[in-house]
Each structure stands twice: as C-alpha cells, then as structure tokens.
Amino acid sequence: MGQKINPNSFRIGINQSWTSRWTHDLSYSEYFKEDLLIKNFISSLALFQQIFIGQISIWRLSNPILKSKKLLGGQSHSTHLQTLDEYRYSLLNQKSNSFTTLYIYFQIYMPPKKENKNLTQTKEDSFFHLYTKIESYLSRFWSHKYQIKLLIDPIFDQSSLKILNTPRQNKENTATYSLARTKNSSKGIIIDSNQMITKWLLEKDSQFLAQWIASEIRRRKGLKDILKKIERALKDLSESIQNKDSLYQIKGIKIMCSGRFLMTDNEKRRNKMARIKTFKRGQIPLQTLNQKINYSSATAYTVDGTSGIQLWISYI
C-alpha cells in the first residue's frame, strides 16, 4: 500500500517553511510545549466562535548582544582575536539565552450571517472581542516572561483590516491599535452568494476552504451540493486568467471526506455506516518537490458522528 506523507512537511526548505521559527538547545521542549498551548487555544476559540483561522506562525527573539570588553572580562587581546572571541560568545549566548519577545501572526475569516444587517460593524466588533480574549490569555500566562506582540489579519468581504498592538508601558494604559484598510481587487464579492465566497476562499488559503466544508457539513448540507459549488468556483477561476488577487494559479484540487455525512440536503439515511467521498479536478503531483502544494485538514462534529476533510491544492 502507498504511504502518504504530509505534503507540507515533505517540502520544508524548498517552498514551505516552519510555523514555529526559532531554535534552542537547552529548553527546546519547554518552548515547544508553549507553542502547542498557544495554537490549541487560538484554534479552539475560533472553532467555538465559528470563525475560520489560517496558519499560526510564531517567532521568538532574544535581546541583541552588546559587544563590549565587559563580556570578555576586560582581557586585552589583539583586534583580530577580540572579534573572534566576541563572535564565539555571541553564538553561545544565542543558543543558551532565554527568549524575551514573542511574535504571533495568523489570518482569520468571519463568515457572513444573514440575520445581521450591518455586517461590517458586527464583524469588527466580534474581531475586537476575539483580539482582547487572545491578548488577555497570552498576557495572563506569559506576560512575565515575554514581550508579546500579536498580529491578526482579518479577511473581510470588502476590505482587509490589520490590527497591530503596540507594547504597553504600564498596566493602566490600554493597547493602541493602528488600522490600515486596503481595498480588494475590482471584482465585487457578493456576500449572499456561496459561489463567490467559495471562489474567494480558494484564492486565499486551503485551510479556510477545509474549515468552510466542515462548517457546511455541520449545518447538515449535502456533500454533493458543496462539491458542485467548488467545481463552479474552479471553472470561474480558470476562465478569469488575469487575476491580481491570487499569487498562484490553481493547477488542481483534491478533496477527500470520510465519515458520516449527507450526500444531499434532504437525504434520509437508515444506514449510519461511514463512507468515503473523493473529489479531484486537475493534477496533484505529490512526488514533485518543486510543485507548490497546499495541504489542510479539518474535522466536522455532527450528531451522527465525526467527518474528516482532507484538502490538497496545487499551484502553477
């Protein structure tokens, strides 16, 4: 049987990068455990509030090392030997010193809700509520160890809003925010049309699309109707060649769903056995390392049971 490896980890160093970008020799397990706690909290909070979340990237930095003679104990050496000693000391200090700054970055997408009339205002309010929750959680456990800098990029339907907090000088001052709005491309995105939303999600990230499929399955939507919307979106993407919003053109897509899900909206199943449905369009060369492939997975929890979604998207 063929052994399927994760395409993201298989291409690290070629066209993929690590999500946690730091290294340490002494306390690697401690920092790695902290990264897992942060990622699990953010992903579970987004799942509870029905918000799609992208890839979470974490950076850790230490203080810059000041080159002085005090580091070397005031010993007098020649100019050449002194620079070598400083270089060796800086390497040892970088490997053994603790980190002081923690950077966290990820993207979120808030699905539209029909019952709300002013969608932009409610999305901004819910975004600030999510931001304050994450910030309070991080400062509660790690403010005594790190200077936390949280950067969240929310993807709205009509504009993109970036919010970056500045470091607090004291506890009484509230975090200040800098807002930067950038308009999307000239094509309009219809909020009420699922086809346009699916098309827009295809251009952003495969993880958003996998979470959207999981949310549709949780809402008792049929898988055939979901795949038809994705197929129509792929057809529209292939027709619009001049697309400024997407960095890559989609070469192929593969979706595999396994579990207890409905094939149509009005399906009445007597048999509750799990089944597997595969959807594939285009080419997915998994063995070609230079091929840009984005892989994501999601889980839909329903009354009948769980359904797993796997998604591969290859780009030209």
C-alpha positions in Angstrom: 0.0 0.0 0.0 1.1 3.5 -0.7 2.3 5.6 2.3 1.0 9.2 2.0 3.3 11.7 3.6 2.2 15.2 4.6 3.0 17.5 1.6 3.7 20.5 3.8 6.4 18.8 5.9 7.8 17.0 2.8 8.5 20.4 1.1 10.0 22.3 4.0 13.1 24.1 2.8 12.0 24.1 -0.8 8.8 26.0 -1.0 7.4 25.6 2.6 8.6 27.0 5.9 8.2 26.1 9.6 5.3 27.5 11.5 7.5 27.9 14.7 10.6 29.9 13.6 13.1 29.6 16.5 15.6 27.2 17.9 17.1 26.5 21.3 19.4 23.9 22.7 18.6 23.7 26.4 14.9 24.4 26.8 13.5 23.2 23.5 10.8 21.0 24.9 9.5 23.8 27.2 9.2 26.3 24.3 7.7 23.7 22.1 5.0 22.9 24.7 4.2 26.6 25.0 3.7 26.8 21.2 1.3 23.9 21.3 -0.7 25.5 24.1 -1.0 28.8 22.2 -2.0 27.2 18.9 -4.6 24.9 20.6 -6.1 27.8 22.5 -6.5 30.0 19.4 -7.8 27.2 17.2 -10.3 26.0 19.8 -11.5 29.6 20.4 -12.0 30.2 16.7 -13.9 26.9 16.4 -16.2 27.9 19.3 -17.0 31.3 17.8 -17.4 29.8 14.3 -14.5 31.7 12.8 -12.2 30.3 10.1 -8.5 30.6 11.1 -5.4 30.2 8.9 -1.9 29.0 9.7 -0.5 30.3 13.0 3.2 31.4 12.9 5.2 32.0 16.0 8.6 33.8 16.3 10.8 34.0 19.4 13.6 36.6 19.7 16.2 37.3 22.3 17.8 40.7 23.2 20.6 41.9 21.0 24.1 41.2 22.4 26.1 44.3 23.2 29.7 43.9 22.2 32.0 45.3 24.9 35.1 44.3 26.8 33.0 43.6 29.9 31.7 40.4 28.2 35.2 39.2 27.9 36.2 40.0 31.5 38.3 43.1 30.5 41.0 41.0 28.9 43.2 42.7 26.4 43.7 40.9 23.1 44.5 42.0 19.6 41.8 43.3 17.3 41.5 40.1 15.4 41.4 37.8 18.4 38.9 40.1 20.2 36.3 39.9 17.3 36.6 36.1 17.3 36.0 35.8 21.0 33.1 38.1 20.8 31.7 36.1 17.9 32.0 32.8 19.9 30.4 34.4 23.0 27.5 35.7 20.9 26.9 32.2 19.5 26.9 30.6 22.9 24.6 33.3 24.3 22.1 33.0 21.4 21.8 29.2 22.0 21.6 29.2 25.8 19.9 32.6 26.5 16.1 32.7 27.1 13.8 34.5 24.6 12.3 37.8 25.5 10.0 38.7 22.7 7.1 36.5 21.3 5.5 37.3 17.9 2.3 35.6 16.9 0.7 36.0 13.5 -2.4 34.4 11.8 -5.3 35.2 9.5 -9.0 34.9 10.3 -12.1 34.9 8.1 -15.5 35.7 9.6 -18.4 34.1 7.6 -21.3 36.4 6.9 -24.5 35.9 8.9 -27.9 36.6 7.3 -29.6 37.8 10.4 -27.3 40.8 10.8 -28.0 43.8 8.6 -24.8 45.8 9.3 -22.2 43.0 8.6 -19.1 45.1 8.6 -19.8 46.6 12.1 -20.7 43.3 13.7 -17.6 41.7 12.2 -15.4 44.4 13.5 -16.9 44.2 17.0 -16.5 40.4 17.1 -13.0 40.8 15.8 -12.0 43.1 18.7 -13.7 40.8 21.1 -11.6 37.9 19.8 -8.5 40.0 19.9 -9.0 41.0 23.5 -9.7 37.4 24.5 -6.5 36.1 22.9 -4.4 39.0 24.3 -5.7 38.6 27.8 -5.0 34.8 27.7 -1.4 35.4 26.5 -0.7 38.1 29.0 -2.2 36.1 31.8 0.3 33.2 31.4 3.3 34.6 29.6 3.5 38.4 30.2 6.1 37.9 33.0 8.4 36.1 30.6 7.9 37.7 27.1 7.0 40.9 25.5 4.0 39.7 23.5 3.3 41.1 20.1 0.1 39.8 18.5 -0.7 40.5 14.8 -4.0 39.3 13.5 -5.0 39.8 9.8 -8.8 39.6 9.5 -10.1 39.0 5.9 -13.3 40.8 5.4 -15.5 40.7 2.3 -14.9 44.2 1.2 -11.7 45.3 2.9 -8.8 43.9 4.8 -8.2 45.2 8.3 -4.9 44.8 10.0 -4.6 45.5 13.7 -1.2 45.6 15.5 -0.9 46.4 19.1 2.0 48.4 20.5 3.8 47.3 23.7 2.2 48.6 26.9 4.2 51.0 29.0 2.1 50.3 32.1 -0.9 48.1 33.0 -3.3 51.0 33.2 -2.8 52.1 29.6 -4.9 50.2 27.1 -3.4 48.8 23.9 -3.4 51.2 21.0 -4.3 50.0 17.5 -3.3 51.0 14.1 -5.9 50.4 11.4 -5.0 50.0 7.8 -7.6 49.3 5.2 -6.8 48.0 1.8 -9.4 47.6 -0.9 -9.7 44.3 -2.7 -9.5 43.9 -6.5 -12.0 45.4 -8.8 -14.2 42.3 -8.8 -17.0 42.6 -6.3 -17.7 39.8 -3.8 -21.3 39.1 -3.3 -21.9 38.2 0.4 -25.1 36.3 -0.2 -23.7 34.1 -2.9 -21.9 31.0 -1.7 -20.3 30.5 -5.0 -18.5 33.8 -4.8 -17.4 33.1 -1.2 -16.1 29.7 -2.2 -14.2 31.3 -5.1 -12.7 33.9 -2.8 -11.7 31.2 -0.2 -9.9 29.3 -3.0 -7.7 32.3 -3.7 -6.7 32.8 -0.1 -5.8 29.6 1.7 -6.7 25.9 1.6 -7.2 25.8 5.3 -10.1 28.3 5.0 -11.8 26.1 2.4 -11.4 23.0 4.5 -13.0 24.7 7.5 -15.8 26.0 5.3 -16.6 22.5 4.1 -16.6 21.3 7.7 -19.0 24.1 8.7 -21.3 23.2 5.8 -21.4 19.6 6.9 -22.2 20.6 10.5 -25.1 22.6 9.1 -26.5 19.4 7.5 -25.6 20.4 4.0 -25.2 17.8 1.3 -21.7 17.0 0.2 -22.7 16.8 -3.5 -24.0 20.4 -3.3 -20.8 21.6 -1.6 -18.6 20.0 -4.3 -20.8 21.5 -7.0 -20.2 24.9 -5.6 -16.4 24.3 -5.5 -16.4 23.0 -9.1 -18.3 26.0 -10.3 -15.8 28.2 -8.5 -12.9 26.4 -10.1 -14.5 26.9 -13.5 -14.8 30.6 -12.8 -11.2 30.8 -11.7 -9.9 29.1 -14.9 -11.9 31.5 -17.0 -10.6 34.6 -15.3 -6.9 34.4 -16.3 -6.0 37.9 -15.3 -6.5 37.6 -11.6 -4.5 40.1 -9.5 -5.7 38.9 -6.1 -4.2 35.4 -6.2 -0.4 34.8 -6.1 -0.7 31.4 -7.9 -3.0 29.9 -10.5 -4.6 26.7 -9.3 -3.4 23.6 -11.2 -5.5 21.0 -9.4 -7.6 20.3 -6.4 -8.4 17.1 -4.4 -10.9 16.8 -1.6 -11.4 13.6 0.4 -14.2 13.4 3.0 -14.7 10.3 5.2 -17.3 9.8 8.0 -21.0 10.1 8.5 -22.2 12.9 6.3 -25.2 13.5 4.0 -24.8 13.4 0.2 -27.8 15.6 -0.4 -29.7 18.1 1.8 -32.9 16.1 2.1 -31.3 12.7 2.3 -32.9 10.3 4.8 -30.4 7.7 5.8 -31.4 4.5 7.5 -27.9 3.1 7.4 -25.4 5.1 9.5 -22.3 3.5 8.2 -19.3 5.7 7.4 -18.4 6.3 3.8 -15.6 8.0 1.8 -16.2 10.5 -1.0 -13.3 11.8 -3.2 -13.4 14.8 -5.5 -10.5 15.5 -7.8 -10.0 18.0 -10.6 -6.7 18.8 -12.4 -3.3 17.5 -11.4 -1.9 16.9 -7.9 1.8 15.8 -8.4 2.6 14.8 -4.8 6.1 13.4 -5.7 7.3 16.6 -7.4 9.1 18.5 -4.7 9.3 21.8 -6.7 5.5 21.8 -7.1 3.7 24.2 -4.8 1.1 22.1 -2.9 -1.0 23.4 0.0 -2.5 20.7 2.2 -5.0 21.2 5.0 -7.4 19.1 7.1 -10.4 19.8 9.2 -13.0 17.8 11.3 -16.7 18.2 11.3 -18.5 17.1 14.5 -22.2 16.2 13.9 -24.9 14.3 15.7 -24.3 11.2 13.6 -20.5 11.3 14.2 -17.3 12.9 13.0 -16.3 13.6 9.4 -12.8 14.2 8.4 -11.9 16.5 5.5 -8.6 16.5 3.7 -7.8 19.1 1.0 -4.9 19.3 -1.5 -4.5 22.3 -3.8 -1.6 22.5 -6.3 -0.5 25.8 -7.9 1.3 26.5 -11.2 
